Amino acid sequence: MAKVLYIDDEISALKAISAILKKEGYDVYTTTTAEEGIEVLRNTDIDCILLDYRLPGMDGIELLKWLKINEMAIPTIMLTAYGTIEKAVEAMKLGAYHYLIKPVDTEVLIDIIKEAIEKSKGNQKLEETESPFPEIIGKSKPMQEVFYIMEMVAQTNANVLITGESGTGKELVAKAIHRKSLRSSKPFIVVDCTTIPENLLESELFGHEKGAFTGATERKIGLIELAHEGTVFLDEIGELPMSLQKKLLRFLQEREIQRIGSTQRIKVDVRVISATNRNLEKAVQEGLFREDLYWRLNVVRINLPPLRERKEDIPLLVNYFLNKFANENNKPVPKIEPEVMDIFINNDWPGNIRELANVIERAVILSPSGVISIKYLPRRIQEKIGWIEKKENTFNLFEVEKSLILKALSCTGWNQTKAAEILGISRKQLRTKMKHYGLLSQTDDD
């Protein structure tokens, strides 16, 4: 039996709606304040919350914020007699599942509660059965192998090298490892080796003292030092300049850093996770990456498969992104036509998960009917499956038909009866087609 918590200071509404919900088979808990509701939430596994906007003390919006802070992903339906677009938008941004104005249509309310609980249960099942890391979606064999390595390495201090094509989710994996590590309460610092100019990268990594160089007007603590007792994630490590590779190697060997302009060496306890989409073995052979640094970073390696090698995960990812982008854009979750899902599964996705997410976000925003069809996919995908070519061929058939009608009319001096005989159609059919192509004005044979 699903459990519903209804919080409302209007006693008559509280009694009436809770009575209806009980008849529908729900186990209903009622309170008149948000504070009392929090006590229920702390002691009971609630499946859905009905929440009045205006309450004494903590109001509905404040309770939504409390739910978010405490990571309670319970579908919440806001009820209020004071409906405004601004309040609705504010509530939806804070994670409210729906927003209804009093007096509430109870049939609509029951349908929304049922839908909210079903979707919530479905998401929980997905998290519990498909992945030991809720932030990473996948049930395919390649991803199960990734999860196994992640679990084995998470609570160790070993350096990890994550490899894979662009868009496969390397930073997401690094964050998941940190979250499950013994360092999870400490900082997770990201260093993108491609976005920081080379002349500033050393200072960003190791810090500097005041006056160390022109423009160094004060001491700067480096990102590695800021990550003390936590994790530093070196993204696109393959782009690290040779001039800094030796200094990074020294840090990995000695676990000490030295700020620019200082003679003092500082002990830093940091776990290093790095990632790259480059072939580091090849870079080592070409003299572009130090071999000794490569082996220091590559204690445990996690290679993320491209999306084309884990196609059975695509429907799971599609459903996840449909819900995500619909919620972010305050739109109902759209349905997806079966042929579109087939296209997603059979596409190669050179941009991997990042590209799939981009395509779905675009489709969610552009589809006004709540159904995603081929016409809402990017042109590059339409062209790949030949959809645009089919459209153009259809258009050309109309042009051919119009041309034949004009030729027949021209040969008969625009006599519609004779032209119809040449074309093998009735005069009425010919006139219908002429009207469609805007040709009736060119003849006086009426």
Buried (B, 14 or more C-beta within 10 A) or exposed (E): EBBBBBBBBBEEBBEBBBEBBEEBEBBBBBBBBBBBBBEBBEEEEBBBBBBBBBBEEBBBBEBBEBBEEEEBEBBBBBBBEEBEEEBBEBBBEBBBBBBBBBEBEEEEBBEBBBBBBEBBEEBEEBBEEBBBBBEBBBBBEBBBEBBEBBEEBBEBBEBBBBBBBEBBBBBBBBBBBBBBBEBBEBBBBBBEBEEBEEEEBBBBBBBBBEEBEEEBEEBBEBBBBBBBEBBBBBBBBBBBEEEBBEBBBBBBEEEEBBBBBBEEEBEBEBBBBBBBBBEBEEBBEEEBBBEEBBEBBBBBEBEBBBBBEBBEBBEBBBBBBBBBBBBEEEBEBBBBBEEBBEBBEEBEBEBBBBBBBBBBBBBBBEBEEEEBBBEBBEEEBBEBBEBBEEEEEEEEEEEEBBEBBBEBBEEBEBBBEBBBBBBEBEBEEBBEBBEEBEBBEEBEBE
